[in-house]
Amino acid sequence: MALLRFAPSPTGQLHLGGLRMALYNHLHAKKIGGKWMMRVEDTDATRFVPDSVDGIRKALEWAGLEYDYGPGKSGPHAPYFQSERLDLYRSYATRLLDSGHAYRCFCSVDKMQEIRERLARSGSNKTYDKTCLHLTEEEVARKVRAGEKSVVRLNDSNVPVRPPPFDTVFGNLKDAHASLSTDPILLKTDLFPTYHLASVVDDHEMGITHVLRGEEWLLSYPLHLDLYACLNLKPPKFAHIPILLNPDGTKMSKRKGDVQVIDYIRGGWEPQSVLNWLALAGWGAEHEMTPTSDTSDSTAHQPRHGRLLQNAPDSTTLMTLPEMIEKFELTALTQRSSILDPTKLEFLNKHYLMRVWSTPEGLQSLAERAHSEVKAAFPTRYVSLSLIHRSVLVVDEALARTPASSLSRTSY
């Protein structure tokens, strides 16, 4: 059975990019008859924000995205917090040490700074001179007994031959090892793993078959494939998802604009409209994808291969979650970053509400929701449900006459 994972870090409120990633995991898992989990990547204690996991779970609940396994749920893959899986990562680091694919490095921070500066002055693009790779077993054992702190590094000069990288979204990729640091660190001095080791170990141990993650990890993709090869493990299928941009084309930032899901919850937006908006951002035409054995370094990635299978949906196509599941294909995602246009959300929200209250049952549901909101906001005033009904119909007539470009935030 196919198994996917949504793996947020507990560094604050869930943002729109994170919600879209959870949505894509949900859509693809349901599309192929699989399941998905939420795994919390909390190995960086310096960035941990209390209560952020609860906030992420509440945002997913609001959006109607229910994971099959994860925090708050039982399952065969627990624990779902990486901080509770440290012994597992250390055992895999030991395997790499024993096989000669990794080594202990005792260089201090100051020593590493001297090495980097010396390499840079010599014109080298390397970030480490592999000093500790040449320590004898006796020297390593003596330093360990003396209590010297060390990290575990991958020996990038002793990596097995493996197939070239292929990505479901970007197609055939080159092995861009030159962009990686020399002998990347896998286990830090505090015995916590880096993302590289933890993600590979967890994806294997949990039986993950498909990995959907942000395109910022494309540069590390060859390293992760190297780790799978060093550990003699079969890698999952990868799909790197292009990032979302602000309307002005700049990269989305938690410090700029409404990018947190909580802003849309408080603003009264319909969750179905927000999901629809996020799903369509970057949804292009679908083509056949064909891996190739070409390892040419002439381009960072090569164009999609194969015939056109399905045209891109209109950027304001109204879809329910089941309709998204039916139509969604990873190979239809574009390879470019996508701008999130707020006016498209306004349009979708307007038409979603109009669709809902076009039926007596939908009108009753919206009226009851609005009634509870009004009572919560004005507890000392009496507002009848029938008045809410009439108000909704008045709004309906106004919306029908109002172009999307003139709308402010449309909530119930």
N, C-alpha and C positions, 0 to 999 in steps of 0.2 A: 504493500500500500504506500502511496505517495505521502510524504510528511514534510511540511514546511515549517519555518520558524520565523516569528517576529521577535527581534532581539533588541529592545530599547535599553538605553543606559538611564539609570535613575538620577538624572542631572537637572530635573525641573519638570514643568508641565509638558504634556505631549503637544508637539507642534504639528502644523499641517502636513509637512513632509513625512513625519512619523505616522500620522493617520493614513496618508496615502499608501505608505509601505505596508501597514497592517491590512488595508483594504485590498491591495494587490495580492498579498498572501492569502487572504480569505477567498478572493475571486478565483485565483488559480487552483487552490486546494479543492474547492468545491467543483470547479470545472472538470478536474481530472479524477474526481471521486476520492480525494485524499482528505487529510486533516492538517491542522496547523496548531502550533503552540506559541505561547509567549515565554521567552527566556530572558531573564534580567541579567544584563552584563554589568555587574557592579564591582569589578575588580579594582577600579580606580577610586580609592577612598577619598582622595582630595577633591573630587568633583561630585561626591554624593550629596543629594538634597533630600532631607527627611520628608516623608509622606509623598514623594514623587511617584512611587509605584502605585499607591492608591489613586493618585490623580490620573495616571495612565489608564488604570483599569476602569475608572469611572468614565473617562472619555470614550473608551472602546464600548462600554455598556451603552452610553448615550447614542453612539453611532450604530448600535445594533450589530457590532462585530464580536461574536462570541467565539473565543478560541476553544479548542478541544482539550488542550492540556496547558498547564501553567499554574501560576500562583493562585491559590484559592481552589484548585481542583486537584483531584487525585489522578494518578496516571503512572504508567510504567517508566517514565523518563525523569522522575524527580531525583534530586532537588532541582528547582528551576532558577535558582540564584547561583551565579558563578562563584560567589564568595563561599558557598557551601560545598564546592567541588574541588577545592585546592589540592587535596591529596591525589586526585585523578590527574591533574596537570603535571604534578611533580613526578608521578610514575611514568608519564609519557616523556618527560624531559630526561629521566634516567634511561629510558629505552634509547633515546637519541644519543646520549652520552656513551652508552655501552656499544652502540653500533658505529661510533666514530663520525656520526653525522652532526654532532654538536660537541662543544667543549666549554670548560669553565674559564671565565675571564675575571681576573682579580684587579684589573686596572682601575684606579680611583678616578673620580670626576676630574681632578686636576691633571692626572696623567692622560686621560682621554682628550682633554682640551689641548695639551701639548702635542699629542699625536696628530690631531686634526689640523692644527695650525702648521705643523711641519709638512704634512701631506699636501695641504693647500699651497704652500710656498713652492713645493716641487712641481706643481701643476697636475697633481694626481686628483682624480675625482673620487678616490676611495675615502672612506670615513674611518677606517681602522687598519692598522698594519699587521694584524693577526699575531701580535706579540705572544699572547697567552696560548695560542694554538701550538707553539713549539715547546711548551713546558713538558717535562717528562712526567710520567705517572707518579714518580716519587716526589717530585716538586709539588705537584697538585695535592697529593695526599698530605704533605707537610703543611701546606698553606691552609687546607681545610681543618687539620688538627689544631692549628694555631688560632683558628677562629676568624681568619681573614674573610671579609665579605666578597662574594662573587656573583656574577650573573652567568646564565647559560646562553651561549651564542650558537646559532646555526653555522656550521662549516660550509659556506657556500661554494667551496672548491671541491666538495665531496658529495655532490647531489646526483642521484640516478637520472638516467635519460628517461624522459617521459614525453607524451604527445604534446603538441603546441596548444596554447590556451584557445578555447572556444567559448563564446558567450552567447546566450540566447537572444540578447538584444543587439549587441555590437558585432556579432559574427566572429570571424577569425581574427585573432589578436597576435601581435608579436610578443616574444619573450623580452620584456623591457627591464631586464635585470640591472641595467646601468642606472636606472632611476632609484634603485633601492640602496639602503645603507649597506655597508660591507658587514657581512656576518651579523645579520639582525639579531637583537636580543629576544629570547623566548621566555626566559624566567628571570625576574628581577631580583635584586638583593634581598627584598622582603619576602621572597619565595612566592610572590604573586605572579601570574602569567601575564604576558602581553596579549593584546587582542589576537595576534597571529596564532599563537599556540592554543589559546583557550577556544577560539572559534573552530579551529580544525578538530580539536579533540572532542568538543561538545557535539559538533555536527555529525561526527562519526559515531560516538557513543550513543547519541539519541536516535540514530537512524534517519537523519535528515536526508531526503532525496533531492530536494530543490532548494537552492539558496537565492533569495531575492534580497538585494542590498543596494545601497547608494553607489553611484558611479565613482565616488571618491575612493572606493576600494579597488578600482581597476588597476592602479599602480601596484598594489600589493597582491593582486591575483596570481602572478607567477610565483611569488614566494609561497603562497598558500598551497599551490599545486606541488611545489618542491617538497613541502612538509608532508603532504599526502604520499608522495613518492618515497621519501625517506622512511616513513613509517609503514610503507607497503600497504596503504589503505586506498580504497576506491573513492575518488572524490564525487560529491554530488554534482548535479547540473547547476550552473550559475547563470543568473540574470542580473546585470548591473543596471539600476534604474536611474536615468538622468534626473538631475535636481530640478527643483521649482525655483522660479525667479519672481521678483517683485514686478509690478506693472512697468516700472522704469528700466527693467532689464538687469537690475542688480541682484546679487545673491540674497536669498531670504536670510534674515537674522532675527534671533529671538529678541534683540534689542530695538527692532525697527518694525512698526506697524502691527497689525493684528495677524500674528502668525501662530498663536497658541489656540488650541481647540477650545479651551475654556472661554476665550473671547466670543466664540460663536455660540457656545452654550448660553452664556449670559445675554447675548444679543438677541436670542429668540429665533435663531435660524433653524429651519427644519433639517434634522440630521440627514434625511434622505437627499435633500438638495445639496448639502455640503459633500456627501459622498459622490453624488453624480458629477459635481463640479471637479472634484479631485480626480475621479476616474478618467474623465475626458482630457485632462491636462497631460498631453504627451501621447494620446491614443491616436495612432496613425493608421496607415494601410497595412494589411497583413501580407507578408511574402513567405514563400518557402525558405527555410534556412538549411544550408548544407555545410557541414564542417569540411575543412580541407587540410591536407597535410603540409600546405605551403607555409614555411617558416620565414619568409622574406621579412627583412627589417625595413623595407621601403616605406611602410606606412604603419601608423599606430594600430589601425584596424582597417579591415577591408569591407567594401559595401556588401549589403545583403545579397544573397544568391536566390535564384528561383523566380517562378512566375508569381504574379499578383493573385492573391487568394480572396481578398476582401478589401473594399474601399474603406477609407477612414470615415467614422461617423461625424456628423456635423458637431461643431463645438458646443452647441446648446441642445443636443439631443436629450430628451427627457427619458430616463430609464430607472426602473425599480431595481432593487438589489438582485432579485432573480433574473431580470433581463440582463443586467451587467454580467452575471455569472455565465449566462448562456452565450453572450457575444464576446467576452473578453478573451484575448490571446496575447501572450507575452511577445510573440513575434510581430505584433502590430504596434508595439511601443516605438516611438521615434528615438533616434540617437542624439537628439539635441535637447537642451534644457527647455522647459516650458514656462511661459509666463502665466501666472494666475490673474485673470482679469476679474475684478470684483463685479463688474456689470453683468458678467455671465452668471455669476451666482445669484444676483438679483433676479435675472430673467428666469432661471431655473426654480428659484424659491417661489416666485410669483405663480408660475404655471403649475408647480407641484401643488400648491395650496388650492388653486382653482380646480385642479383635477380631483383633489380630495373632497372638497365641499360641493362638488357637482352631484354627489349622491346623498340621500338622506342620512345614511349611516356615517359617512365622512363628515357631514355638516354637524351631526350630533357629537361626534368625537372631538372635533375642533372646538365646538362651543363649550364642551365640558372642560377641556384643557384650559381654554381661555378663562372660564368661570373660576376655576381653582386659582389661576394666577391673579385674577382681579381680587378675589377674596384674601389672598395672601398679602397683596400690596395694600389693600384698603379694608382691614378687618372690621372697622366700625361702620362701614357702609353696606347697604343691601343692594345687590345687583342681581336681577333675576336671570335665569338661564334663557328665557324667551327674549330678553333684551339683547343678550349676547348673540342669539340666533339672528335677530334683525340686524345687528351691527355687522356681523359677518357678511350678510347679503349686501349691505351698503358698500362694504369694502370690496366685495366681488365686482360690483358695478363700476366702482372707481378704478380698480385694477384693469378691468377690461378696456377702459378708455385711456390708460396710462402707458406710454412706451417704456420699455425697460431702462432706457438711458436716463429717464427722468425719475426713476424710483430711488428712494432712500432705502434703508434696510427694511425689508418686508417680512414681518413676523406675524403670528396669529394675534 
